[in-house]
């Protein structure tokens, strides 16, 4: 990694490790051979113009569907990696997402409001445009 680039998160699927840095570079490592299998800047993928010039904020892998999600300051992008190279599945126009997780076929987003003490958890189905549900809670721990 270049100086000044920060690690956002990593996750493993079988013998593959995915590592995302804040400059939107995704590195896939083959753990059986200890080799870098692929390195791609996600902002250079067709359809990813919306995230060009932005920094990654969160990363999560959904192993069962061969998908992963990343967030930037302005949106969340869902990618399919089943074919090997990442392809965009959809873009969710939700800003300020700081954490992503999956619950079955639902992506759960943690959205922090910088102007208040509120954190909103929003649940999106893979095909739905609007959240299936959301709850807002008060931040109870200092940053």
PLY file of the C-alpha trace (Angstrom):
ply
format ascii 1.0
element vertex 143
property float x
property float y
property float z
element edge 142
property int vertex1
property int vertex2
end_header
0.00 0.00 0.00
1.14 3.50 -0.77
1.94 5.89 2.06
-1.18 7.64 3.29
-3.53 4.89 2.09
-5.55 3.31 4.89
-6.88 -0.20 5.25
-10.69 -0.16 5.48
-11.42 -3.84 6.10
-10.81 -7.40 4.93
-12.74 -10.64 4.75
-12.16 -14.24 3.68
-14.18 -16.56 1.48
-12.83 -20.10 1.42
-9.19 -19.69 0.34
-9.65 -16.12 -0.90
-8.98 -12.98 1.11
-10.35 -9.62 -0.01
-8.66 -6.45 1.27
-10.10 -2.97 0.65
-8.15 0.24 1.14
-9.60 3.73 1.33
-8.41 4.59 -2.20
-10.96 1.98 -3.43
-8.29 -0.58 -4.30
-9.48 -4.13 -3.77
-6.82 -6.82 -3.49
-7.73 -10.50 -3.75
-5.20 -12.87 -2.20
-5.07 -16.62 -2.80
-4.42 -17.97 0.70
-3.44 -21.43 -0.52
-0.58 -20.07 -2.65
0.02 -16.82 -0.71
-0.22 -14.86 -3.96
-2.02 -11.73 -5.02
-4.60 -13.01 -7.48
-6.13 -9.69 -8.49
-5.82 -6.00 -7.71
-8.41 -3.59 -9.03
-9.44 -0.02 -8.33
-13.21 -0.28 -7.98
-13.76 3.28 -9.22
-12.40 2.19 -12.63
-15.07 -0.47 -13.18
-17.71 0.29 -15.80
-20.61 2.08 -14.13
-18.59 3.19 -11.09
-18.10 6.79 -12.17
-20.15 7.93 -9.16
-17.37 6.86 -6.77
-14.40 8.18 -8.72
-12.24 10.45 -6.57
-13.92 9.33 -3.34
-12.59 7.36 -0.37
-13.97 4.04 0.82
-15.56 4.10 4.27
-16.91 0.56 4.82
-16.66 -2.92 3.29
-18.54 -6.16 3.74
-18.62 -9.53 1.93
-21.78 -11.63 1.50
-20.29 -15.07 0.96
-23.51 -16.91 0.11
-24.22 -14.74 -2.96
-20.61 -14.01 -4.01
-21.19 -10.31 -3.42
-19.53 -7.49 -1.54
-20.49 -3.93 -0.73
-18.47 -0.77 -0.25
-19.53 2.66 0.92
-18.20 6.11 0.17
-19.29 9.51 1.49
-22.17 9.59 -1.03
-23.39 6.03 -1.69
-23.14 2.26 -1.27
-22.17 0.07 -4.21
-22.96 -3.66 -4.37
-20.65 -5.81 -6.49
-20.88 -9.40 -7.74
-17.55 -11.25 -7.82
-18.77 -14.71 -8.86
-17.27 -14.42 -12.36
-13.91 -13.37 -10.93
-13.85 -9.69 -11.86
-16.12 -7.44 -9.78
-19.26 -6.18 -11.54
-21.69 -3.60 -10.19
-25.04 -5.06 -9.16
-26.58 -1.84 -7.87
-25.89 1.53 -6.32
-27.81 2.67 -3.25
-27.88 6.45 -2.98
-27.40 6.70 0.78
-24.67 9.00 2.16
-22.60 8.68 5.35
-22.70 4.86 5.67
-20.00 3.82 8.13
-20.78 0.11 8.53
-22.32 -2.56 6.28
-23.51 -6.05 7.12
-25.81 -8.66 5.59
-28.77 -10.56 7.01
-29.83 -13.26 4.56
-30.57 -11.33 1.31
-30.85 -7.96 3.03
-28.04 -5.43 3.26
-28.02 -3.49 6.55
-26.47 -0.03 6.53
-25.36 2.00 9.55
-25.77 5.69 8.72
-24.22 8.28 11.00
-25.59 11.80 11.05
-22.60 14.08 11.62
-24.86 16.93 12.77
-26.59 14.99 15.55
-26.15 12.08 17.95
-28.35 9.84 15.77
-27.38 6.62 14.06
-29.85 5.04 11.62
-29.89 1.38 10.69
-31.56 0.89 7.28
-32.33 -2.47 5.65
-32.42 -2.83 1.85
-33.41 -5.89 -0.14
-31.12 -6.56 -3.09
-33.75 -5.42 -5.58
-35.61 -2.79 -3.54
-35.17 0.94 -4.07
-36.53 2.02 -0.70
-35.49 0.67 2.70
-37.56 -2.25 3.95
-37.17 -0.89 7.44
-35.13 1.50 9.49
-34.59 2.48 13.06
-32.87 5.53 14.50
-31.04 5.32 17.78
-29.01 7.75 19.85
-25.27 7.31 19.80
-24.32 6.05 23.25
-20.57 5.84 22.97
-18.11 8.60 22.23
-16.09 8.40 19.04
0 1
1 2
2 3
3 4
4 5
5 6
6 7
7 8
8 9
9 10
10 11
11 12
12 13
13 14
14 15
15 16
16 17
17 18
18 19
19 20
20 21
21 22
22 23
23 24
24 25
25 26
26 27
27 28
28 29
29 30
30 31
31 32
32 33
33 34
34 35
35 36
36 37
37 38
38 39
39 40
40 41
41 42
42 43
43 44
44 45
45 46
46 47
47 48
48 49
49 50
50 51
51 52
52 53
53 54
54 55
55 56
56 57
57 58
58 59
59 60
60 61
61 62
62 63
63 64
64 65
65 66
66 67
67 68
68 69
69 70
70 71
71 72
72 73
73 74
74 75
75 76
76 77
77 78
78 79
79 80
80 81
81 82
82 83
83 84
84 85
85 86
86 87
87 88
88 89
89 90
90 91
91 92
92 93
93 94
94 95
95 96
96 97
97 98
98 99
99 100
100 101
101 102
102 103
103 104
104 105
105 106
106 107
107 108
108 109
109 110
110 111
111 112
112 113
113 114
114 115
115 116
116 117
117 118
118 119
119 120
120 121
121 122
122 123
123 124
124 125
125 126
126 127
127 128
128 129
129 130
130 131
131 132
132 133
133 134
134 135
135 136
136 137
137 138
138 139
139 140
140 141
141 142
